């Protein structure tokens, strides 16, 4: 069973976690987006242990997290001016940049591609760990600390819920650093800058940092992903999914849909943001009606509703304006494998 290392023994806990990582082990740690499952990015065996623990396909790249002030030139073959400007504007923070990978960096972190995803997290525990690990000169490969394709964790307990067996044992993770609930709540924005000469900047995954904010720094709106775009974390059609089927329903159709499910004898859970409380669901969560508050609570709500044994998680569709792009991206992928579920249940 891994230790959950509390913040009250901060320096000792960070040192213990760094030694685990330096010896090739795995450590789950908090970031401002979600909790990550970290390993030494320059140790292919340690990175392979992440893939094995998550059940992650070997060609699906991970993001390398670096300390504030890290030498990005060590990781990337080239750092274009646009990258420099974005790092200055948004790092530390929830922005991942895809750059050409330096030749000496193992391709285990990039799924065999010639690119690399780099991010500097703003969470104080993540920063302390990165500064301690290899004296601040290392990088941590760290996808979300959950089984591949499942709902990302935003608390240390979510990580344990994901990896502990029925007896509360977990031989896969050396330690879990406690850092409270992740403040952003959805994964980082991913921007491809590895093909600027041919494609310009490409937004591979929307997140807390918007395309408009990026454009304000580099002077151009990022393009949508194209066929030749690098593979990136969390961009498969189906991802972020609870075990229970998910259906998104517009606010105007929500009451009718709930009545139909009730008449059909279906047990459903509800996640809402504008609709009034209902008496037909077997459980419900109300999320804030603003995108920041909604993102903060989304994954915890999905996990809570997934645990109550419903036939379906019914989600009131959020607004579609640009501020909600990252949230709608996550919900669309969470519901992908549940396409047609309402028709089947009704």
Long-range contacts (C-beta under 8 A, 24 or more apart in sequence): 1-164, 1-168, 1-169, 1-170, 2-28, 2-160, 2-170, 2-173, 2-174, 2-175, 2-176, 3-175, 3-176, 4-156, 4-160, 4-175, 4-176, 4-177, 4-178, 5-175, 5-176, 5-177, 5-178, 6-178, 7-125, 7-178, 7-179, 7-180, 10-125, 10-128, 13-175, 13-177, 14-125, 14-128, 14-129, 14-132, 14-177, 15-132, 16-175, 17-129, 17-132, 17-174, 17-175, 17-177, 18-129, 18-132, 18-133, 18-134, 20-174, 20-175, 21-46, 21-129, 21-133, 21-138, 21-140, 21-174, 22-133, 22-134, 22-138, 24-49, 25-49, 25-174, 25-175, 26-50, 26-53, 26-172, 26-173, 26-174, 27-129, 27-173, 27-174, 27-175, 27-176, 27-177, 28-145, 28-153, 28-156, 28-159, 28-173, 28-175, 28-176, 28-177, 29-125, 29-126, 29-129, 29-140, 29-142, 29-176, 29-177, 29-179, 30-123, 30-125, 30-126, 30-156, 30-177, 30-178, 30-179, 30-180, 30-182, 31-65, 31-121, 31-122, 31-123, 31-126, 31-142, 31-182, 32-93, 32-94, 32-121, 32-122, 32-123, 32-126, 32-182, 32-183, 32-184, 33-94, 33-121, 33-182, 33-184, 33-185, 33-186, 33-187, 33-188, 33-207, 33-208, 34-144, 34-145, 34-152, 34-153, 34-154, 34-182, 34-185, 34-186, 34-187, 34-299, 35-144, 35-145, 35-152, 35-153, 35-154, 35-155, 35-156, 35-158, 35-159, 35-176, 35-179, 35-182, 36-65, 36-126, 36-140, 36-142, 36-143, 36-144, 36-145, 37-142, 37-143, 37-144, 37-145, 37-146, 37-159, 37-173, 38-65, 38-129, 38-140, 38-141, 38-142, 39-140, 39-141, 39-142, 40-133, 40-134, 40-138, 40-139, 40-140, 40-141, 41-105, 41-106, 41-109, 41-138, 41-139, 41-140, 41-141, 42-105, 42-106, 42-138, 42-139, 44-106, 44-108, 46-141, 47-106, 47-108, 47-109, 47-141, 48-108, 49-172, 50-141, 50-142, 50-143, 52-172, 53-163, 53-172, 53-173, 54-143, 54-146, 54-147, 54-148, 55-147, 55-148, 56-143, 56-148, 57-111, 57-148, 58-111, 58-112, 59-111, 59-112, 59-231, 60-111, 60-148, 60-231, 60-233, 60-236, 61-109, 61-110, 61-111, 61-113, 61-115, 61-116, 61-117, 61-230, 61-231, 61-232, 61-233, 62-109, 62-111, 62-117, 62-141, 62-142, 62-143, 62-233, 63-96, 63-117, 63-118, 63-119, 63-141, 63-142, 63-143, 63-188, 63-190, 63-233, 64-109, 64-116, 64-117, 64-118, 64-119, 64-139, 64-140, 64-141, 64-142, 65-119, 65-120, 65-121, 65-126, 65-130, 65-139, 65-140, 65-141, 65-142, 66-118, 66-119, 66-120, 66-130, 66-139, 66-140, 67-120, 67-127, 67-130, 67-131, 67-133, 67-136, 68-92, 68-120, 68-127, 68-130, 68-131, 69-136, 70-120, 70-130, 70-136, 70-137, 70-139, 71-137, 72-99, 72-118, 73-102, 74-102, 74-137, 75-99, 75-101, 75-102, 75-105, 75-116, 75-118, 75-139, 76-100, 76-101, 76-102, 76-116, 76-118, 77-101, 77-102, 77-103, 80-193, 80-196, 82-193, 82-196, 82-201, 82-218, 83-193, 85-217, 85-218, 86-191, 86-193, 86-214, 86-217, 86-218, 87-120, 89-217, 90-209, 90-213, 90-217, 91-119, 91-120, 92-120, 92-121, 92-122, 92-127, 93-120, 93-121, 93-122, 93-209, 94-119, 94-121, 94-122, 94-184, 94-187, 94-188, 94-189, 94-207, 94-208, 94-209, 95-119, 95-188, 95-189, 95-191, 95-207, 95-209, 96-188, 96-189, 96-190, 96-191, 96-205, 96-232, 96-233, 97-191, 97-193, 98-190, 98-191, 98-192, 98-193, 98-194, 98-204, 98-230, 98-232, 99-193, 99-194, 100-194, 108-141, 109-141, 111-231, 113-230, 113-231, 114-194, 115-192, 115-194, 115-230, 117-190, 117-232, 117-233, 119-188, 123-179, 123-182, 123-183, 124-179, 125-177, 125-178, 125-179, 126-179, 129-177, 143-233, 144-187, 144-234, 145-173, 145-176, 149-236, 149-238, 149-239, 149-240, 149-241, 150-240, 150-241, 150-242, 150-243, 151-240, 151-241, 151-242, 151-299, 151-302, 151-303, 151-306, 151-334, 152-186, 152-187, 152-240, 152-299, 153-299, 154-181, 154-182, 154-185, 154-296, 154-299, 154-300, 155-180, 155-181, 155-182, 155-300, 158-299, 158-300, 158-303, 161-303, 181-296, 181-300, 182-296, 183-296, 184-208, 184-295, 184-296, 185-295, 185-296, 185-297, 185-298, 185-299, 186-295, 186-298, 186-299, 186-326, 186-327, 186-330, 187-233, 187-234, 187-330, 189-214, 189-326, 190-232, 190-233, 190-234, 190-235, 191-222, 192-225, 192-229, 192-230, 192-232, 194-230, 195-228, 195-229, 199-223, 199-226, 199-228, 199-229, 202-226, 202-229, 204-229, 204-230, 204-232, 204-235, 205-232, 205-233, 205-234, 205-235, 205-326, 205-329, 206-325, 206-326, 206-329, 207-326, 208-292, 208-295, 208-326, 210-322, 210-323, 210-325, 211-322, 211-325, 212-322, 234-333, 236-333, 237-333, 237-336, 238-333, 238-336, 238-337, 239-330, 239-333, 239-334, 239-336, 240-299, 240-302, 240-330, 240-333, 240-334, 241-333, 241-334, 241-335, 241-336, 241-337, 241-338, 242-302, 242-303, 242-305, 242-306, 242-313, 242-334, 243-306, 244-269, 244-305, 244-306, 244-310, 244-311, 244-312, 244-313, 245-311, 245-312, 245-313, 245-337, 245-338, 245-341, 246-302, 246-312, 246-313, 246-315, 246-331, 246-334, 246-335, 246-338, 246-341, 247-312, 247-313, 247-314, 247-315, 247-335, 247-338, 247-341, 247-342, 248-315, 248-316, 248-317, 248-331, 248-332, 248-335, 249-314, 249-315, 249-316, 249-317, 249-342, 250-316, 250-317, 251-275, 251-316, 251-317, 254-314, 254-316, 257-314, 257-342, 258-314, 260-346, 261-312, 261-314, 261-345, 261-346, 264-345, 264-346, 266-311, 266-312, 266-345, 266-346, 267-309, 267-310, 267-311, 267-312, 268-310, 268-311, 268-312, 268-313, 268-314, 269-305, 269-308, 269-310, 269-312, 269-313, 269-314, 270-305, 270-313, 270-314, 270-315, 270-316, 271-301, 271-302, 271-305, 271-313, 271-314, 271-315, 271-316, 272-315, 272-316, 273-316, 273-318, 274-316, 275-316, 281-310, 281-314, 282-308, 282-309, 282-310, 283-308, 283-310, 291-318, 291-323, 291-324, 291-326, 291-327, 294-318, 294-324, 294-327, 295-326, 295-327, 298-327, 298-330, 298-331, 302-334, 311-345, 312-341, 312-342, 312-345
